[in-house]
Each structure stands twice: as C-alpha cells, then as structure tokens.
Amino acid sequence: MRSLIITLFIFTGFLR
C-alpha cells in the first residue's frame, strides 16, 4: 500500500 503514499506526494507536488 505504498502506492497510496506516493500518489499523495505526487498530488501535493501537482497542487503546488
């Protein structure tokens, strides 16, 4: 379930 954390990181970078 590490993909969820990676997706969150990418989402945060995208929002920025």
QUIWONOR-V195774 format. One line per field, one symbol per residue. phi: phi as a letter, one per 30 degrees, with the letter a starting at -180 (. if undefined). A space follows every 10 residues. Layout:
# QUIWONOR-V195774
phi = ???
This chain:
# QUIWONOR-V195774
phi = .ddddddddd dddddd
